[in-house]
Amino acid sequence: MQTFSTGNSAVAALLITMYPRFPRDPNDNRCHLQAFRHLYVIATESRMLQTIDVDTGLTVYAPLQITTSETQHYAETSFCEITPCILPERAIAM
């Protein structure tokens, strides 16, 4: 249901979680390593699309056509999926 983003802040959060600042000596209390480990949550975003039947409340399969808009790096693209599925990453403003 959650995927990692490729934005600058998401990449920075992941780097901080993987390369924490270690204390210099046993009395060094400037950083808390356990708190840094949980920063990966900042790098996640919800991109799952799920269709649910109104009457039963159960997940159902449904065909879906997705059209992504044109950006400076990619042309406009259209493709078909069957839900539940993961949507492509949203455009990132840099």
PyMOL Python script that loads the backbone (N, CA, C, O; Angstrom):
from pymol import cmd

cmd.read_pdbstr("""\
ATOM      1  N   MET A   1       0.811  -1.196   0.000  1.00  0.00           N
ATOM      2  CA  MET A   1       0.000   0.000   0.000  1.00  0.00           C
ATOM      3  C   MET A   1       0.858   1.266   0.000  1.00  0.00           C
ATOM      4  O   MET A   1       0.410   2.317  -0.458  1.00  0.00           O
ATOM      5  N   GLN A   2       2.067   1.175   0.501  1.00  0.00           N
ATOM      6  CA  GLN A   2       2.979   2.311   0.535  1.00  0.00           C
ATOM      7  C   GLN A   2       4.202   2.005  -0.326  1.00  0.00           C
ATOM      8  O   GLN A   2       4.671   0.867  -0.362  1.00  0.00           O
ATOM      9  N   THR A   3       4.714   3.014  -1.012  1.00  0.00           N
ATOM     10  CA  THR A   3       5.939   2.858  -1.792  1.00  0.00           C
ATOM     11  C   THR A   3       6.874   4.012  -1.471  1.00  0.00           C
ATOM     12  O   THR A   3       6.450   5.034  -0.931  1.00  0.00           O
ATOM     13  N   PHE A   4       8.136   3.847  -1.800  1.00  0.00           N
ATOM     14  CA  PHE A   4       9.093   4.915  -1.562  1.00  0.00           C
ATOM     15  C   PHE A   4       9.035   5.933  -2.681  1.00  0.00           C
ATOM     16  O   PHE A   4       8.914   5.575  -3.852  1.00  0.00           O
ATOM     17  N   SER A   5       9.121   7.189  -2.322  1.00  0.00           N
ATOM     18  CA  SER A   5       9.163   8.279  -3.279  1.00  0.00           C
ATOM     19  C   SER A   5      10.600   8.497  -3.725  1.00  0.00           C
ATOM     20  O   SER A   5      11.536   8.048  -3.064  1.00  0.00           O
ATOM     21  N   THR A   6      10.774   9.186  -4.846  1.00  0.00           N
ATOM     22  CA  THR A   6      12.119   9.490  -5.321  1.00  0.00           C
ATOM     23  C   THR A   6      12.435  10.972  -5.217  1.00  0.00           C
ATOM     24  O   THR A   6      13.386  11.454  -5.833  1.00  0.00           O
ATOM     25  N   GLY A   7      11.645  11.690  -4.446  1.00  0.00           N
ATOM     26  CA  GLY A   7      11.884  13.121  -4.249  1.00  0.00           C
ATOM     27  C   GLY A   7      13.123  13.372  -3.402  1.00  0.00           C
ATOM     28  O   GLY A   7      13.628  12.464  -2.742  1.00  0.00           O
ATOM     29  N   ASN A   8      13.606  14.599  -3.424  1.00  0.00           N
ATOM     30  CA  ASN A   8      14.823  14.948  -2.699  1.00  0.00           C
ATOM     31  C   ASN A   8      14.687  14.722  -1.195  1.00  0.00           C
ATOM     32  O   ASN A   8      15.602  14.188  -0.569  1.00  0.00           O
ATOM     33  N   SER A   9      13.563  15.121  -0.610  1.00  0.00           N
ATOM     34  CA  SER A   9      13.383  14.949   0.834  1.00  0.00           C
ATOM     35  C   SER A   9      13.274  13.472   1.201  1.00  0.00           C
ATOM     36  O   SER A   9      13.732  13.069   2.270  1.00  0.00           O
ATOM     37  N   ALA A  10      12.671  12.656   0.327  1.00  0.00           N
ATOM     38  CA  ALA A  10      12.546  11.228   0.599  1.00  0.00           C
ATOM     39  C   ALA A  10      13.916  10.546   0.563  1.00  0.00           C
ATOM     40  O   ALA A  10      14.217   9.711   1.417  1.00  0.00           O
ATOM     41  N   VAL A  11      14.731  10.893  -0.408  1.00  0.00           N
ATOM     42  CA  VAL A  11      16.072  10.310  -0.505  1.00  0.00           C
ATOM     43  C   VAL A  11      16.917  10.738   0.698  1.00  0.00           C
ATOM     44  O   VAL A  11      17.672   9.934   1.244  1.00  0.00           O
ATOM     45  N   ALA A  12      16.792  11.996   1.107  1.00  0.00           N
ATOM     46  CA  ALA A  12      17.544  12.475   2.269  1.00  0.00           C
ATOM     47  C   ALA A  12      17.116  11.734   3.535  1.00  0.00           C
ATOM     48  O   ALA A  12      17.965  11.372   4.350  1.00  0.00           O
ATOM     49  N   ALA A  13      15.819  11.503   3.711  1.00  0.00           N
ATOM     50  CA  ALA A  13      15.335  10.784   4.891  1.00  0.00           C
ATOM     51  C   ALA A  13      15.858   9.356   4.912  1.00  0.00           C
ATOM     52  O   ALA A  13      16.230   8.848   5.970  1.00  0.00           O
ATOM     53  N   LEU A  14      15.890   8.706   3.757  1.00  0.00           N
ATOM     54  CA  LEU A  14      16.417   7.333   3.702  1.00  0.00           C
ATOM     55  C   LEU A  14      17.913   7.287   4.003  1.00  0.00           C
ATOM     56  O   LEU A  14      18.384   6.358   4.660  1.00  0.00           O
ATOM     57  N   LEU A  15      18.656   8.271   3.531  1.00  0.00           N
ATOM     58  CA  LEU A  15      20.088   8.303   3.819  1.00  0.00           C
ATOM     59  C   LEU A  15      20.350   8.507   5.308  1.00  0.00           C
ATOM     60  O   LEU A  15      21.272   7.912   5.866  1.00  0.00           O
ATOM     61  N   ILE A  16      19.548   9.340   5.945  1.00  0.00           N
ATOM     62  CA  ILE A  16      19.721   9.578   7.380  1.00  0.00           C
ATOM     63  C   ILE A  16      19.437   8.301   8.160  1.00  0.00           C
ATOM     64  O   ILE A  16      20.112   8.021   9.150  1.00  0.00           O
ATOM     65  N   THR A  17      18.442   7.519   7.723  1.00  0.00           N
ATOM     66  CA  THR A  17      18.137   6.288   8.454  1.00  0.00           C
ATOM     67  C   THR A  17      19.220   5.232   8.271  1.00  0.00           C
ATOM     68  O   THR A  17      19.450   4.424   9.170  1.00  0.00           O
ATOM     69  N   MET A  18      19.880   5.229   7.134  1.00  0.00           N
ATOM     70  CA  MET A  18      20.905   4.202   6.893  1.00  0.00           C
ATOM     71  C   MET A  18      22.275   4.587   7.433  1.00  0.00           C
ATOM     72  O   MET A  18      23.066   3.713   7.787  1.00  0.00           O
ATOM     73  N   TYR A  19      22.563   5.874   7.499  1.00  0.00           N
ATOM     74  CA  TYR A  19      23.869   6.342   7.965  1.00  0.00           C
ATOM     75  C   TYR A  19      23.681   7.301   9.139  1.00  0.00           C
ATOM     76  O   TYR A  19      23.843   8.511   8.984  1.00  0.00           O
ATOM     77  N   PRO A  20      23.343   6.769  10.304  1.00  0.00           N
ATOM     78  CA  PRO A  20      23.123   7.659  11.447  1.00  0.00           C
ATOM     79  C   PRO A  20      24.433   8.227  11.980  1.00  0.00           C
ATOM     80  O   PRO A  20      25.513   7.716  11.683  1.00  0.00           O
ATOM     81  N   ARG A  21      24.323   9.271  12.757  1.00  0.00           N
ATOM     82  CA  ARG A  21      25.480   9.888  13.398  1.00  0.00           C
ATOM     83  C   ARG A  21      25.707   9.178  14.732  1.00  0.00           C
ATOM     84  O   ARG A  21      24.872   9.259  15.632  1.00  0.00           O
ATOM     85  N   PHE A  22      26.808   8.503  14.850  1.00  0.00           N
ATOM     86  CA  PHE A  22      27.095   7.732  16.053  1.00  0.00           C
ATOM     87  C   PHE A  22      27.715   8.625  17.129  1.00  0.00           C
ATOM     88  O   PHE A  22      28.413   9.587  16.810  1.00  0.00           O
ATOM     89  N   PRO A  23      27.466   8.312  18.390  1.00  0.00           N
ATOM     90  CA  PRO A  23      28.074   9.099  19.476  1.00  0.00           C
ATOM     91  C   PRO A  23      29.591   8.911  19.509  1.00  0.00           C
ATOM     92  O   PRO A  23      30.101   7.852  19.145  1.00  0.00           O
ATOM     93  N   ARG A  24      30.297   9.939  19.944  1.00  0.00           N
ATOM     94  CA  ARG A  24      31.768   9.890  19.995  1.00  0.00           C
ATOM     95  C   ARG A  24      32.269   9.145  21.228  1.00  0.00           C
ATOM     96  O   ARG A  24      33.299   8.473  21.182  1.00  0.00           O
ATOM     97  N   ASP A  25      31.539   9.268  22.319  1.00  0.00           N
ATOM     98  CA  ASP A  25      31.930   8.576  23.545  1.00  0.00           C
ATOM     99  C   ASP A  25      30.660   8.169  24.289  1.00  0.00           C
ATOM    100  O   ASP A  25      29.569   8.579  23.892  1.00  0.00           O
ATOM    101  N   PRO A  26      30.765   7.389  25.336  1.00  0.00           N
ATOM    102  CA  PRO A  26      29.572   6.909  26.044  1.00  0.00           C
ATOM    103  C   PRO A  26      28.708   8.013  26.649  1.00  0.00           C
ATOM    104  O   PRO A  26      27.518   7.798  26.875  1.00  0.00           O
ATOM    105  N   ASN A  27      29.276   9.187  26.916  1.00  0.00           N
ATOM    106  CA  ASN A  27      28.511  10.281  27.514  1.00  0.00           C
ATOM    107  C   ASN A  27      27.929  11.239  26.485  1.00  0.00           C
ATOM    108  O   ASN A  27      27.312  12.237  26.855  1.00  0.00           O
ATOM    109  N   ASP A  28      28.113  10.956  25.205  1.00  0.00           N
ATOM    110  CA  ASP A  28      27.620  11.838  24.137  1.00  0.00           C
ATOM    111  C   ASP A  28      26.116  11.618  23.951  1.00  0.00           C
ATOM    112  O   ASP A  28      25.697  10.543  23.521  1.00  0.00           O
ATOM    113  N   ASN A  29      25.308  12.625  24.271  1.00  0.00           N
ATOM    114  CA  ASN A  29      23.849  12.519  24.172  1.00  0.00           C
ATOM    115  C   ASN A  29      23.271  13.449  23.107  1.00  0.00           C
ATOM    116  O   ASN A  29      22.110  13.843  23.216  1.00  0.00           O
ATOM    117  N   ARG A  30      24.036  13.809  22.091  1.00  0.00           N
ATOM    118  CA  ARG A  30      23.558  14.738  21.071  1.00  0.00           C
ATOM    119  C   ARG A  30      22.586  14.110  20.078  1.00  0.00           C
ATOM    120  O   ARG A  30      21.794  14.824  19.462  1.00  0.00           O
ATOM    121  N   CYS A  31      22.629  12.810  19.914  1.00  0.00           N
ATOM    122  CA  CYS A  31      21.743  12.174  18.946  1.00  0.00           C
ATOM    123  C   CYS A  31      21.186  10.884  19.521  1.00  0.00           C
ATOM    124  O   CYS A  31      21.813  10.221  20.347  1.00  0.00           O
ATOM    125  N   HIS A  32      20.007  10.553  19.067  1.00  0.00           N
ATOM    126  CA  HIS A  32      19.344   9.328  19.527  1.00  0.00           C
ATOM    127  C   HIS A  32      19.140   8.441  18.312  1.00  0.00           C
ATOM    128  O   HIS A  32      18.323   8.762  17.449  1.00  0.00           O
ATOM    129  N   LEU A  33      19.863   7.331  18.223  1.00  0.00           N
ATOM    130  CA  LEU A  33      19.873   6.504  17.018  1.00  0.00           C
ATOM    131  C   LEU A  33      18.522   5.870  16.726  1.00  0.00           C
ATOM    132  O   LEU A  33      18.172   5.692  15.559  1.00  0.00           O
ATOM    133  N   GLN A  34      17.765   5.531  17.738  1.00  0.00           N
ATOM    134  CA  GLN A  34      16.469   4.896  17.520  1.00  0.00           C
ATOM    135  C   GLN A  34      15.508   5.838  16.785  1.00  0.00           C
ATOM    136  O   GLN A  34      14.741   5.387  15.934  1.00  0.00           O
ATOM    137  N   ALA A  35      15.538   7.121  17.095  1.00  0.00           N
ATOM    138  CA  ALA A  35      14.658   8.077  16.425  1.00  0.00           C
ATOM    139  C   ALA A  35      15.012   8.212  14.946  1.00  0.00           C
ATOM    140  O   ALA A  35      14.116   8.340  14.112  1.00  0.00           O
ATOM    141  N   PHE A  36      16.297   8.187  14.608  1.00  0.00           N
ATOM    142  CA  PHE A  36      16.710   8.306  13.208  1.00  0.00           C
ATOM    143  C   PHE A  36      16.249   7.112  12.385  1.00  0.00           C
ATOM    144  O   PHE A  36      15.982   7.253  11.192  1.00  0.00           O
ATOM    145  N   ARG A  37      16.154   5.955  12.996  1.00  0.00           N
ATOM    146  CA  ARG A  37      15.772   4.741  12.280  1.00  0.00           C
ATOM    147  C   ARG A  37      14.354   4.835  11.708  1.00  0.00           C
ATOM    148  O   ARG A  37      14.063   4.210  10.689  1.00  0.00           O
ATOM    149  N   HIS A  38      13.493   5.585  12.330  1.00  0.00           N
ATOM    150  CA  HIS A  38      12.090   5.657  11.917  1.00  0.00           C
ATOM    151  C   HIS A  38      11.811   6.766  10.894  1.00  0.00           C
ATOM    152  O   HIS A  38      10.651   7.000  10.554  1.00  0.00           O
ATOM    153  N   LEU A  39      12.819   7.433  10.413  1.00  0.00           N
ATOM    154  CA  LEU A  39      12.610   8.498   9.423  1.00  0.00           C
ATOM    155  C   LEU A  39      12.227   7.966   8.044  1.00  0.00           C
ATOM    156  O   LEU A  39      11.865   8.751   7.167  1.00  0.00           O
ATOM    157  N   TYR A  40      12.299   6.662   7.835  1.00  0.00           N
ATOM    158  CA  TYR A  40      11.909   6.111   6.533  1.00  0.00           C
ATOM    159  C   TYR A  40      10.438   6.400   6.227  1.00  0.00           C
ATOM    160  O   TYR A  40      10.047   6.400   5.059  1.00  0.00           O
ATOM    161  N   VAL A  41       9.631   6.643   7.234  1.00  0.00           N
ATOM    162  CA  VAL A  41       8.207   6.930   7.040  1.00  0.00           C
ATOM    163  C   VAL A  41       8.016   8.202   6.218  1.00  0.00           C
ATOM    164  O   VAL A  41       7.044   8.315   5.471  1.00  0.00           O
ATOM    165  N   ILE A  42       8.925   9.149   6.347  1.00  0.00           N
ATOM    166  CA  ILE A  42       8.845  10.395   5.569  1.00  0.00           C
ATOM    167  C   ILE A  42       9.002  10.104   4.083  1.00  0.00           C
ATOM    168  O   ILE A  42       8.462  10.842   3.258  1.00  0.00           O
ATOM    169  N   ALA A  43       9.725   9.050   3.721  1.00  0.00           N
ATOM    170  CA  ALA A  43      10.002   8.733   2.320  1.00  0.00           C
ATOM    171  C   ALA A  43       8.888   7.941   1.648  1.00  0.00           C
ATOM    172  O   ALA A  43       8.969   7.684   0.447  1.00  0.00           O
ATOM    173  N   THR A  44       7.857   7.549   2.377  1.00  0.00           N
ATOM    174  CA  THR A  44       6.796   6.737   1.787  1.00  0.00           C
ATOM    175  C   THR A  44       5.633   7.589   1.317  1.00  0.00           C
ATOM    176  O   THR A  44       5.398   8.685   1.825  1.00  0.00           O
ATOM    177  N   GLU A  45       4.913   7.066   0.343  1.00  0.00           N
ATOM    178  CA  GLU A  45       3.686   7.697  -0.129  1.00  0.00           C
ATOM    179  C   GLU A  45       2.694   6.600  -0.521  1.00  0.00           C
ATOM    180  O   GLU A  45       3.082   5.511  -0.944  1.00  0.00           O
ATOM    181  N   SER A  46       1.429   6.909  -0.373  1.00  0.00           N
ATOM    182  CA  SER A  46       0.387   5.935  -0.682  1.00  0.00           C
ATOM    183  C   SER A  46       0.037   6.029  -2.160  1.00  0.00           C
ATOM    184  O   SER A  46      -0.372   7.087  -2.639  1.00  0.00           O
ATOM    185  N   ARG A  47       0.199   4.915  -2.888  1.00  0.00           N
ATOM    186  CA  ARG A  47      -0.129   4.905  -4.318  1.00  0.00           C
ATOM    187  C   ARG A  47      -0.978   3.710  -4.714  1.00  0.00           C
ATOM    188  O   ARG A  47      -1.129   3.434  -5.905  1.00  0.00           O
ATOM    189  N   MET A  48      -1.532   3.000  -3.755  1.00  0.00           N
ATOM    190  CA  MET A  48      -2.344   1.829  -4.087  1.00  0.00           C
ATOM    191  C   MET A  48      -3.768   2.268  -4.403  1.00  0.00           C
ATOM    192  O   MET A  48      -4.368   3.060  -3.676  1.00  0.00           O
ATOM    193  N   LEU A  49      -4.296   1.738  -5.500  1.00  0.00           N
ATOM    194  CA  LEU A  49      -5.676   2.002  -5.896  1.00  0.00           C
ATOM    195  C   LEU A  49      -6.446   0.696  -5.769  1.00  0.00           C
ATOM    196  O   LEU A  49      -6.058  -0.333  -6.322  1.00  0.00           O
ATOM    197  N   GLN A  50      -7.543   0.765  -5.028  1.00  0.00           N
ATOM    198  CA  GLN A  50      -8.316  -0.435  -4.743  1.00  0.00           C
ATOM    199  C   GLN A  50      -9.789  -0.123  -5.000  1.00  0.00           C
ATOM    200  O   GLN A  50     -10.294   0.909  -4.560  1.00  0.00           O
ATOM    201  N   THR A  51     -10.476  -1.018  -5.715  1.00  0.00           N
ATOM    202  CA  THR A  51     -11.909  -0.845  -5.954  1.00  0.00           C
ATOM    203  C   THR A  51     -12.680  -1.766  -5.025  1.00  0.00           C
ATOM    204  O   THR A  51     -12.324  -2.931  -4.845  1.00  0.00           O
ATOM    205  N   ILE A  52     -13.747  -1.226  -4.436  1.00  0.00           N
ATOM    206  CA  ILE A  52     -14.530  -1.962  -3.448  1.00  0.00           C
ATOM    207  C   ILE A  52     -15.985  -1.979  -3.880  1.00  0.00           C
ATOM    208  O   ILE A  52     -16.536  -0.951  -4.275  1.00  0.00           O
ATOM    209  N   ASP A  53     -16.608  -3.152  -3.803  1.00  0.00           N
ATOM    210  CA  ASP A  53     -18.019  -3.307  -4.125  1.00  0.00           C
ATOM    211  C   ASP A  53     -18.851  -2.614  -3.040  1.00  0.00           C
ATOM    212  O   ASP A  53     -18.635  -2.840  -1.849  1.00  0.00           O
ATOM    213  N   VAL A  54     -19.791  -1.780  -3.454  1.00  0.00           N
ATOM    214  CA  VAL A  54     -20.598  -1.006  -2.518  1.00  0.00           C
ATOM    215  C   VAL A  54     -21.511  -1.908  -1.693  1.00  0.00           C
ATOM    216  O   VAL A  54     -21.697  -1.673  -0.498  1.00  0.00           O
ATOM    217  N   ASP A  55     -22.074  -2.922  -2.309  1.00  0.00           N
ATOM    218  CA  ASP A  55     -23.037  -3.778  -1.612  1.00  0.00           C
ATOM    219  C   ASP A  55     -22.376  -4.704  -0.599  1.00  0.00           C
ATOM    220  O   ASP A  55     -22.858  -4.837   0.525  1.00  0.00           O
ATOM    221  N   THR A  56     -21.270  -5.348  -0.988  1.00  0.00           N
ATOM    222  CA  THR A  56     -20.645  -6.348  -0.121  1.00  0.00           C
ATOM    223  C   THR A  56     -19.476  -5.798   0.695  1.00  0.00           C
ATOM    224  O   THR A  56     -19.130  -6.360   1.735  1.00  0.00           O
ATOM    225  N   GLY A  57     -18.866  -4.707   0.235  1.00  0.00           N
ATOM    226  CA  GLY A  57     -17.700  -4.150   0.912  1.00  0.00           C
ATOM    227  C   GLY A  57     -16.412  -4.909   0.630  1.00  0.00           C
ATOM    228  O   GLY A  57     -15.399  -4.669   1.288  1.00  0.00           O
ATOM    229  N   LEU A  58     -16.434  -5.821  -0.336  1.00  0.00           N
ATOM    230  CA  LEU A  58     -15.266  -6.614  -0.678  1.00  0.00           C
ATOM    231  C   LEU A  58     -14.494  -5.979  -1.837  1.00  0.00           C
ATOM    232  O   LEU A  58     -15.056  -5.252  -2.656  1.00  0.00           O
ATOM    233  N   THR A  59     -13.205  -6.273  -1.883  1.00  0.00           N
ATOM    234  CA  THR A  59     -12.370  -5.804  -2.980  1.00  0.00           C
ATOM    235  C   THR A  59     -12.735  -6.557  -4.249  1.00  0.00           C
ATOM    236  O   THR A  59     -12.879  -7.779  -4.227  1.00  0.00           O
ATOM    237  N   VAL A  60     -12.885  -5.833  -5.360  1.00  0.00           N
ATOM    238  CA  VAL A  60     -13.219  -6.447  -6.643  1.00  0.00           C
ATOM    239  C   VAL A  60     -12.168  -6.054  -7.673  1.00  0.00           C
ATOM    240  O   VAL A  60     -11.503  -5.026  -7.546  1.00  0.00           O
ATOM    241  N   TYR A  61     -12.034  -6.892  -8.692  1.00  0.00           N
ATOM    242  CA  TYR A  61     -11.149  -6.588  -9.805  1.00  0.00           C
ATOM    243  C   TYR A  61     -11.899  -5.713 -10.792  1.00  0.00           C
ATOM    244  O   TYR A  61     -13.056  -5.982 -11.117  1.00  0.00           O
ATOM    245  N   ALA A  62     -11.235  -4.657 -11.270  1.00  0.00           N
ATOM    246  CA  ALA A  62     -11.846  -3.761 -12.240  1.00  0.00           C
ATOM    247  C   ALA A  62     -10.768  -3.285 -13.206  1.00  0.00           C
ATOM    248  O   ALA A  62      -9.660  -2.952 -12.785  1.00  0.00           O
ATOM    249  N   PRO A  63     -11.088  -3.251 -14.508  1.00  0.00           N
ATOM    250  CA  PRO A  63     -10.108  -2.726 -15.461  1.00  0.00           C
ATOM    251  C   PRO A  63     -10.002  -1.205 -15.318  1.00  0.00           C
ATOM    252  O   PRO A  63     -10.981  -0.521 -15.022  1.00  0.00           O
ATOM    253  N   LEU A  64      -8.807  -0.706 -15.534  1.00  0.00           N
ATOM    254  CA  LEU A  64      -8.540   0.714 -15.351  1.00  0.00           C
ATOM    255  C   LEU A  64      -7.578   1.177 -16.427  1.00  0.00           C
ATOM    256  O   LEU A  64      -6.583   0.503 -16.695  1.00  0.00           O
ATOM    257  N   GLN A  65      -7.853   2.310 -17.047  1.00  0.00           N
ATOM    258  CA  GLN A  65      -6.927   2.889 -18.006  1.00  0.00           C
ATOM    259  C   GLN A  65      -6.322   4.137 -17.381  1.00  0.00           C
ATOM    260  O   GLN A  65      -7.040   5.045 -16.963  1.00  0.00           O
ATOM    261  N   ILE A  66      -4.998   4.174 -17.323  1.00  0.00           N
ATOM    262  CA  ILE A  66      -4.273   5.269 -16.684  1.00  0.00           C
ATOM    263  C   ILE A  66      -3.542   6.048 -17.763  1.00  0.00           C
ATOM    264  O   ILE A  66      -2.858   5.468 -18.606  1.00  0.00           O
ATOM    265  N   THR A  67      -3.691   7.365 -17.732  1.00  0.00           N
ATOM    266  CA  THR A  67      -2.978   8.246 -18.653  1.00  0.00           C
ATOM    267  C   THR A  67      -2.126   9.190 -17.832  1.00  0.00           C
ATOM    268  O   THR A  67      -2.646   9.956 -17.020  1.00  0.00           O
ATOM    269  N   THR A  68      -0.816   9.140 -18.038  1.00  0.00           N
ATOM    270  CA  THR A  68       0.084  10.050 -17.336  1.00  0.00           C
ATOM    271  C   THR A  68       0.318  11.280 -18.195  1.00  0.00           C
ATOM    272  O   THR A  68       0.422  11.183 -19.418  1.00  0.00           O
ATOM    273  N   SER A  69       0.399  12.418 -17.562  1.00  0.00           N
ATOM    274  CA  SER A  69       0.583  13.655 -18.317  1.00  0.00           C
ATOM    275  C   SER A  69       2.043  13.807 -18.753  1.00  0.00           C
ATOM    276  O   SER A  69       2.941  13.166 -18.206  1.00  0.00           O
ATOM    277  N   GLU A  70       2.250  14.643 -19.720  1.00  0.00           N
ATOM    278  CA  GLU A  70       3.578  14.858 -20.280  1.00  0.00           C
ATOM    279  C   GLU A  70       4.400  15.731 -19.342  1.00  0.00           C
ATOM    280  O   GLU A  70       3.897  16.713 -18.795  1.00  0.00           O
ATOM    281  N   THR A  71       5.658  15.371 -19.160  1.00  0.00           N
ATOM    282  CA  THR A  71       6.600  16.173 -18.380  1.00  0.00           C
ATOM    283  C   THR A  71       7.795  16.490 -19.252  1.00  0.00           C
ATOM    284  O   THR A  71       7.834  16.110 -20.422  1.00  0.00           O
ATOM    285  N   GLN A  72       8.763  17.179 -18.695  1.00  0.00           N
ATOM    286  CA  GLN A  72       9.949  17.508 -19.491  1.00  0.00           C
ATOM    287  C   GLN A  72      10.819  16.282 -19.758  1.00  0.00           C
ATOM    288  O   GLN A  72      11.650  16.297 -20.666  1.00  0.00           O
ATOM    289  N   HIS A  73      10.630  15.217 -18.970  1.00  0.00           N
ATOM    290  CA  HIS A  73      11.441  14.011 -19.144  1.00  0.00           C
ATOM    291  C   HIS A  73      10.697  12.881 -19.856  1.00  0.00           C
ATOM    292  O   HIS A  73      11.331  12.024 -20.472  1.00  0.00           O
ATOM    293  N   TYR A  74       9.364  12.865 -19.784  1.00  0.00           N
ATOM    294  CA  TYR A  74       8.579  11.762 -20.331  1.00  0.00           C
ATOM    295  C   TYR A  74       7.441  12.277 -21.187  1.00  0.00           C
ATOM    296  O   TYR A  74       6.871  13.333 -20.911  1.00  0.00           O
ATOM    297  N   ALA A  75       7.112  11.524 -22.230  1.00  0.00           N
ATOM    298  CA  ALA A  75       5.962  11.851 -23.068  1.00  0.00           C
ATOM    299  C   ALA A  75       4.687  11.345 -22.389  1.00  0.00           C
ATOM    300  O   ALA A  75       4.756  10.555 -21.448  1.00  0.00           O
ATOM    301  N   GLU A  76       3.543  11.793 -22.858  1.00  0.00           N
ATOM    302  CA  GLU A  76       2.270  11.320 -22.315  1.00  0.00           C
ATOM    303  C   GLU A  76       2.123   9.831 -22.621  1.00  0.00           C
ATOM    304  O   GLU A  76       2.347   9.389 -23.748  1.00  0.00           O
ATOM    305  N   THR A  77       1.745   9.072 -21.601  1.00  0.00           N
ATOM    306  CA  THR A  77       1.657   7.623 -21.724  1.00  0.00           C
ATOM    307  C   THR A  77       0.309   7.154 -21.218  1.00  0.00           C
ATOM    308  O   THR A  77      -0.228   7.689 -20.248  1.00  0.00           O
ATOM    309  N   SER A  78      -0.233   6.145 -21.886  1.00  0.00           N
ATOM    310  CA  SER A  78      -1.490   5.552 -21.452  1.00  0.00           C
ATOM    311  C   SER A  78      -1.294   4.043 -21.375  1.00  0.00           C
ATOM    312  O   SER A  78      -0.735   3.432 -22.286  1.00  0.00           O
ATOM    313  N   PHE A  79      -1.761   3.444 -20.272  1.00  0.00           N
ATOM    314  CA  PHE A  79      -1.654   1.997 -20.129  1.00  0.00           C
ATOM    315  C   PHE A  79      -2.817   1.475 -19.304  1.00  0.00           C
ATOM    316  O   PHE A  79      -3.495   2.229 -18.606  1.00  0.00           O
ATOM    317  N   CYS A  80      -3.033   0.175 -19.398  1.00  0.00           N
ATOM    318  CA  CYS A  80      -4.158  -0.465 -18.708  1.00  0.00           C
ATOM    319  C   CYS A  80      -3.654  -1.286 -17.528  1.00  0.00           C
ATOM    320  O   CYS A  80      -2.595  -1.910 -17.598  1.00  0.00           O
ATOM    321  N   GLU A  81      -4.419  -1.275 -16.454  1.00  0.00           N
ATOM    322  CA  GLU A  81      -4.141  -2.050 -15.246  1.00  0.00           C
ATOM    323  C   GLU A  81      -5.440  -2.678 -14.772  1.00  0.00           C
ATOM    324  O   GLU A  81      -6.525  -2.301 -15.216  1.00  0.00           O
ATOM    325  N   ILE A  82      -5.320  -3.626 -13.878  1.00  0.00           N
ATOM    326  CA  ILE A  82      -6.480  -4.208 -13.219  1.00  0.00           C
ATOM    327  C   ILE A  82      -6.308  -3.952 -11.724  1.00  0.00           C
ATOM    328  O   ILE A  82      -5.284  -4.303 -11.138  1.00  0.00           O
ATOM    329  N   THR A  83      -7.314  -3.342 -11.119  1.00  0.00           N
ATOM    330  CA  THR A  83      -7.216  -3.014  -9.699  1.00  0.00           C
ATOM    331  C   THR A  83      -7.430  -4.255  -8.859  1.00  0.00           C
ATOM    332  O   THR A  83      -8.162  -5.146  -9.288  1.00  0.00           O
ATOM    333  N   PRO A  84      -6.833  -4.360  -7.695  1.00  0.00           N
ATOM    334  CA  PRO A  84      -5.971  -3.389  -7.021  1.00  0.00           C
ATOM    335  C   PRO A  84      -4.592  -3.331  -7.674  1.00  0.00           C
ATOM    336  O   PRO A  84      -4.043  -4.351  -8.090  1.00  0.00           O
ATOM    337  N   CYS A  85      -4.047  -2.119  -7.754  1.00  0.00           N
ATOM    338  CA  CYS A  85      -2.746  -1.918  -8.389  1.00  0.00           C
ATOM    339  C   CYS A  85      -2.036  -0.733  -7.751  1.00  0.00           C
ATOM    340  O   CYS A  85      -2.630   0.049  -7.008  1.00  0.00           O
ATOM    341  N   ILE A  86      -0.762  -0.625  -8.056  1.00  0.00           N
ATOM    342  CA  ILE A  86       0.053   0.504  -7.606  1.00  0.00           C
ATOM    343  C   ILE A  86       0.110   1.516  -8.740  1.00  0.00           C
ATOM    344  O   ILE A  86       0.482   1.173  -9.862  1.00  0.00           O
ATOM    345  N   LEU A  87      -0.255   2.760  -8.454  1.00  0.00           N
ATOM    346  CA  LEU A  87      -0.237   3.810  -9.463  1.00  0.00           C
ATOM    347  C   LEU A  87       1.194   4.290  -9.680  1.00  0.00           C
ATOM    348  O   LEU A  87       2.035   4.146  -8.793  1.00  0.00           O
ATOM    349  N   PRO A  88       1.480   4.865 -10.862  1.00  0.00           N
ATOM    350  CA  PRO A  88       2.829   5.417 -11.084  1.00  0.00           C
ATOM    351  C   PRO A  88       3.065   6.621 -10.173  1.00  0.00           C
ATOM    352  O   PRO A  88       2.125   7.227  -9.659  1.00  0.00           O
ATOM    353  N   GLU A  89       4.325   6.945  -9.992  1.00  0.00           N
ATOM    354  CA  GLU A  89       4.691   8.065  -9.113  1.00  0.00           C
ATOM    355  C   GLU A  89       4.188   9.376  -9.686  1.00  0.00           C
ATOM    356  O   GLU A  89       4.235   9.605 -10.895  1.00  0.00           O
ATOM    357  N   ARG A  90       3.708  10.229  -8.801  1.00  0.00           N
ATOM    358  CA  ARG A  90       3.245  11.550  -9.219  1.00  0.00           C
ATOM    359  C   ARG A  90       4.428  12.402  -9.640  1.00  0.00           C
ATOM    360  O   ARG A  90       5.564  12.141  -9.243  1.00  0.00           O
ATOM    361  N   ALA A  91       4.157  13.425 -10.447  1.00  0.00           N
ATOM    362  CA  ALA A  91       5.215  14.313 -10.887  1.00  0.00           C
ATOM    363  C   ALA A  91       5.774  15.063  -9.678  1.00  0.00           C
ATOM    364  O   ALA A  91       5.030  15.510  -8.805  1.00  0.00           O
ATOM    365  N   ILE A  92       7.088  15.189  -9.648  1.00  0.00           N
ATOM    366  CA  ILE A  92       7.746  15.868  -8.554  1.00  0.00           C
ATOM    367  C   ILE A  92       8.217  17.231  -9.033  1.00  0.00           C
ATOM    368  O   ILE A  92       8.968  17.329 -10.004  1.00  0.00           O
ATOM    369  N   ALA A  93       7.781  18.269  -8.362  1.00  0.00           N
ATOM    370  CA  ALA A  93       8.206  19.623  -8.716  1.00  0.00           C
ATOM    371  C   ALA A  93       9.577  19.886  -8.116  1.00  0.00           C
ATOM    372  O   ALA A  93       9.752  19.828  -6.899  1.00  0.00           O
ATOM    373  N   MET A  94      10.548  20.175  -8.974  1.00  0.00           N
ATOM    374  CA  MET A  94      11.906  20.426  -8.483  1.00  0.00           C
ATOM    375  C   MET A  94      12.308  21.855  -8.745  1.00  0.00           C
ATOM    376  O   MET A  94      13.420  22.257  -8.403  1.00  0.00           O
TER     377      MET A  94
END
""", "prot")
cmd.dss("prot")
cmd.show_as("cartoon", "prot")
cmd.util.cbc("prot")
cmd.orient("prot")
